[in-house]
Amino acid sequence: MKKITLGVPFDKIEIGMSTSYSQTITDVDVKNFAGLSGDHNPVHVDDVFAEESRFKKRIAHGLISGSFFSALFGTRLPGPGCVYVSQSFNFKRPVYLGDTVTAKAVVTAIDSKKRRVFFDTICQVRNKTVIDGTAELYVP
């Protein structure tokens, strides 16, 4: 399987191509995301509240990890100029502050007439799946 690190022209994209991106989630990330999204759920931003939750400590917003796919698609595969058509998320496990999330996307299908590329997507922390799903991108 060929790993991609930069944008790929539509006519060079092949089934099985993949790319990945990793980032460690910090307190600043969670607070900035809460401010941007308006989601100030205390399980994300309040230590005392989170300690009494089933998670026992603060968890990151699921869409922080999910947003890493945007980094993959917009900069690596397909790359600059592509536009989301759809993305699905299945949230499997919580992501805690300090966890390093690795997002990976693998090309599963290509529609040349509509210039669409389809992906299986997954986020992992310590080799355990925290999110999986699919994505569809339009490539101009």
C-alpha positions as CSV (number, residue, x, y, z in Angstrom):
1,M,0.0,0.0,0.0
2,K,1.4,3.4,-1.0
3,K,1.5,6.0,1.8
4,I,0.7,9.6,0.8
5,T,2.2,12.6,2.5
6,L,1.3,15.4,-0.1
7,G,-1.6,16.2,-2.4
8,V,-2.3,13.8,-5.3
9,P,-3.8,14.7,-8.7
10,F,-7.2,13.1,-9.2
11,D,-6.0,10.9,-12.1
12,K,-3.2,9.5,-9.9
13,I,-5.4,8.4,-7.0
14,E,-5.7,4.6,-6.6
15,I,-7.7,2.3,-4.4
16,G,-5.6,1.3,-1.4
17,M,-3.7,4.6,-1.1
18,S,-3.6,5.9,2.4
19,T,-2.3,8.7,4.6
20,S,-2.2,9.5,8.3
21,Y,-1.9,12.3,10.7
22,S,-1.1,12.3,14.5
23,Q,-1.6,14.9,17.2
24,T,-1.6,14.9,21.0
25,I,-4.8,16.4,22.5
26,T,-4.0,19.2,25.0
27,D,-6.1,21.2,27.5
28,V,-5.6,24.2,25.2
29,D,-7.0,22.2,22.2
30,V,-10.1,21.3,24.2
31,K,-10.7,24.8,25.6
32,N,-10.2,26.4,22.1
33,F,-12.6,23.8,20.6
34,A,-15.2,24.6,23.2
35,G,-14.9,28.3,22.4
36,L,-15.1,27.7,18.7
37,S,-17.9,25.2,18.7
38,G,-19.9,26.5,21.7
39,D,-19.8,23.0,23.3
40,H,-18.9,23.7,26.9
41,N,-20.2,20.3,28.2
42,P,-18.5,20.0,31.6
43,V,-17.3,16.5,30.8
44,H,-14.9,18.3,28.5
45,V,-14.0,21.4,30.4
46,D,-14.6,20.9,34.2
47,D,-12.2,18.6,36.1
48,V,-14.5,18.2,39.1
49,F,-17.6,17.3,37.0
50,A,-15.5,14.9,34.8
51,E,-14.1,13.1,37.9
52,E,-17.6,12.1,38.9
53,S,-18.5,11.0,35.4
54,R,-18.2,7.5,34.1
55,F,-14.9,8.6,32.4
56,K,-13.3,9.7,35.8
57,K,-11.5,12.5,34.1
58,R,-12.0,15.0,31.3
59,I,-12.4,13.8,27.7
60,A,-11.8,15.6,24.5
61,H,-14.7,16.4,22.2
62,G,-15.1,13.6,19.7
63,L,-15.1,16.1,16.8
64,I,-11.6,17.2,17.7
65,S,-10.3,13.8,16.7
66,G,-12.8,13.7,13.8
67,S,-11.5,17.0,12.5
68,F,-8.1,15.5,11.8
69,F,-9.5,13.9,8.7
70,S,-9.9,17.4,7.3
71,A,-6.2,17.9,7.7
72,L,-5.6,14.6,5.8
73,F,-8.0,15.3,3.0
74,G,-7.2,19.0,2.5
75,T,-3.5,18.8,2.5
76,R,-2.5,15.2,1.6
77,L,-5.0,13.0,-0.1
78,P,-6.7,14.1,-2.3
79,G,-5.1,17.4,-1.3
80,P,-5.6,21.1,-1.8
81,G,-8.9,22.1,-3.4
82,C,-10.9,19.0,-2.5
83,V,-14.3,19.4,-0.8
84,Y,-16.2,17.2,1.7
85,V,-19.3,15.6,0.4
86,S,-19.9,13.5,3.5
87,Q,-18.3,12.0,6.6
88,S,-19.6,9.4,9.1
89,F,-18.3,8.9,12.6
90,N,-18.8,6.0,14.9
91,F,-17.4,6.9,18.4
92,K,-16.0,3.8,20.0
93,R,-13.9,5.0,22.9
94,P,-13.2,8.3,24.7
95,V,-10.1,10.3,24.0
96,Y,-8.4,11.8,27.1
97,L,-6.3,14.9,27.4
98,G,-2.7,13.9,26.7
99,D,-3.7,11.1,24.3
100,T,-2.1,11.0,20.9
101,V,-4.6,10.4,18.2
102,T,-3.6,9.0,14.8
103,A,-6.2,9.5,12.0
104,K,-5.9,7.3,8.9
105,A,-7.8,7.4,5.6
106,V,-7.7,4.6,3.0
107,V,-9.1,5.0,-0.6
108,T,-11.8,2.4,-1.1
109,A,-13.5,3.6,-4.3
110,I,-13.2,6.3,-7.1
111,D,-16.0,7.7,-9.2
112,S,-14.3,9.3,-12.2
113,K,-17.4,10.7,-13.7
114,K,-18.4,12.6,-10.6
115,R,-14.8,13.2,-9.5
116,R,-15.5,11.6,-6.1
117,V,-13.1,9.6,-3.9
118,F,-14.4,7.4,-1.1
119,F,-12.5,6.5,2.0
120,D,-12.5,4.3,5.1
121,T,-11.5,6.4,8.1
122,I,-10.2,5.5,11.5
123,C,-8.7,7.2,14.5
124,Q,-6.7,5.3,17.0
125,V,-5.1,5.9,20.4
126,R,-2.5,3.3,21.5
127,N,-3.6,1.1,18.6
128,K,-7.2,1.0,19.8
129,T,-9.9,2.4,17.6
130,V,-11.6,5.5,19.0
131,I,-13.5,6.5,15.8
132,D,-14.2,4.8,12.6
133,G,-16.4,5.7,9.6
134,T,-16.3,6.6,6.0
135,A,-15.8,9.8,3.9
136,E,-16.6,11.0,0.4
137,L,-14.7,13.9,-1.2
138,Y,-15.2,15.8,-4.4
139,V,-12.0,16.7,-6.2
140,P,-12.3,19.6,-8.7
